[in-house]
Amino acid sequence: MRHSLSNRDHHAIWHPYTQHKNARPPIAIAKGKGALLYDESGKSYIDAISSWWVTIHGHGHPYIARRIYEQAKKLEHVIFAGFTHEPAVQLAERLLPILPGKLSKIFYSDNGSTAVEVAIKMAIQFWKNQRTFTTLKGQKRRRVLALRHSYHGDTFGSMSISEKGIFIKPFKDYLFNVDFIEAPTPQNIEEILRFIDSVGSQTACFIYEPLLQAAGGMNLIDPLSLDRLLTKIKSKNIICIADEVMTGFYRTGKFFASDYLVQKPDIICLSKGLTGGTMALGITAATEQIFEAFCSDDQWKTFFHGHSFTANPIACTASLASLDLIDTEKSPAKVARIEDRHRDFLSLVKNKKLKFRNARQLGTVLAFETTAKKGGYLAGEGKVINRRALERGIFLRPLGNTVYLMPPYCITDRQLNRIYAFLEEL
Ligand SMILES: *Cc1c(COP(=O)(O)O)cnc(C)c1O
């Protein structure tokens, strides 16, 4: 065992979100197939959380693999300033007509956090680029609006607009100021609308995770209240940024979570399932109006942002292949099936009076709190559940004492049953 992967890892690797002082050795995964991950000894685990919410068609999909291989032989990468290529253009052409709202330009980056950074920078510079610079009241639009319990990523800009939980604490003093409002409900909406009235003319943008705040604890947001909030925010000409990094590509039952809403975003952020969960790619799509504010003879109005791997051709090709699979493998029907199964399980939970608190579901996502008294991300119960599930060949990773499922769409009924049976025993 001395030269096992876990052992070599221990000497060389610093893992994300891991306290190395007391973390168990990581499980060395040798391969993946469908909803299953296989470790070095051949033991399999059902990937019940889609490997941090990215995998949609399952692991090791032969069609995506073939497309990636073919693209890699043809063109693996090229700088995206002053150059373009077929996969990037084709992906933009395919996405623009299906994205919610009237989005007309695609900006590429590498991941969810950068997709969000780009969106915030676009919104801030949009207002800077306006000829007058100021609003009618003579105030600059400097304020940024976000929701409590939101999570938008781990870079400085995205941390600034996220809930200041334990992930962010050490950096708190280095972040910019944001107005945080509660997620809207029928009870608090009037108060929130009054607040928007008071700050609206000074506010540059509002960022939100439509319908589902994932990392913040799998909180559902009431769509009617969110629509009312967005209507008010739009009436103040505030730029609406939908962070659909996690909710896109049928994760919540519709192509995009914004499809549940009447009010559509001016900017949308995508990543995670974009490539079917195979490669790192981020997208920030914006309306023509936003794009045009950057088109000028004045060089200062340029959007000076880009990454080495912007629009990587292999990642764009993986996304094109994933979009093909959404059609050919009938992803919407698969998601609907998972949704039905989750619903059946939740009614069973109710009948059996199992001790799940606040059980809820949306699309492929099912979540509940355990009855543990101590909450929060560091709650010990999540770790115990993670360990017990692994012993049973199921990979779950609760957020504190919030247990959730978010399986790849290819998960079989038998695999779902195994997970439900495990949950029933909690
Ligand atoms: C995961 C996530 C991000 C960050 O994406 P990364 O690719 O991990 O940087 C941003 N927003 C939401 C809603 C997410 O779930």
The ligand as an SDF file (V2000), in Angstrom:
LIG
                    3D

 15 15  0  0  0  0  0  0  0  0999 V2000
  -20.3740   26.1850   -8.1580 C   0  0  0  0  0  0  0  0  0  0  0  0
  -20.9870   27.5170   -8.3340 C   0  0  0  0  0  0  0  0  0  0  0  0
  -20.2110   28.6280   -8.7120 C   0  0  0  0  0  0  0  0  0  0  0  0
  -18.7170   28.5510   -8.8570 C   0  0  0  0  0  0  0  0  0  0  0  0
  -18.3320   27.7320   -9.9110 O   0  0  0  0  0  0  0  0  0  0  0  0
  -16.8620   27.1230   -9.9290 P   0  0  0  0  0  0  0  0  0  0  0  0
  -16.7520   26.4710  -11.2610 O   0  0  0  0  0  0  0  0  0  0  0  0
  -16.7990   26.1590   -8.7950 O   0  0  0  0  0  0  0  0  0  0  0  0
  -15.9210   28.2560   -9.7780 O   0  0  0  0  0  0  0  0  0  0  0  0
  -20.8540   29.8190   -8.9140 C   0  0  0  0  0  0  0  0  0  0  0  0
  -22.1840   29.9380   -8.7620 N   0  0  0  0  0  0  0  0  0  0  0  0
  -22.9510   28.8950   -8.4080 C   0  0  0  0  0  0  0  0  0  0  0  0
  -24.4310   29.0900   -8.2840 C   0  0  0  0  0  0  0  0  0  0  0  0
  -22.3840   27.6530   -8.1650 C   0  0  0  0  0  0  0  0  0  0  0  0
  -23.1510   26.6340   -7.7640 O   0  0  0  0  0  0  0  0  0  0  0  0
  1  2  1  0
  2  3  1  0
  2 14  2  0
  3  4  1  0
  3 10  2  0
  4  5  1  0
  5  6  1  0
  6  7  2  0
  6  8  1  0
  6  9  1  0
 10 11  1  0
 11 12  2  0
 12 13  1  0
 12 14  1  0
 14 15  1  0
M  END
$$$$
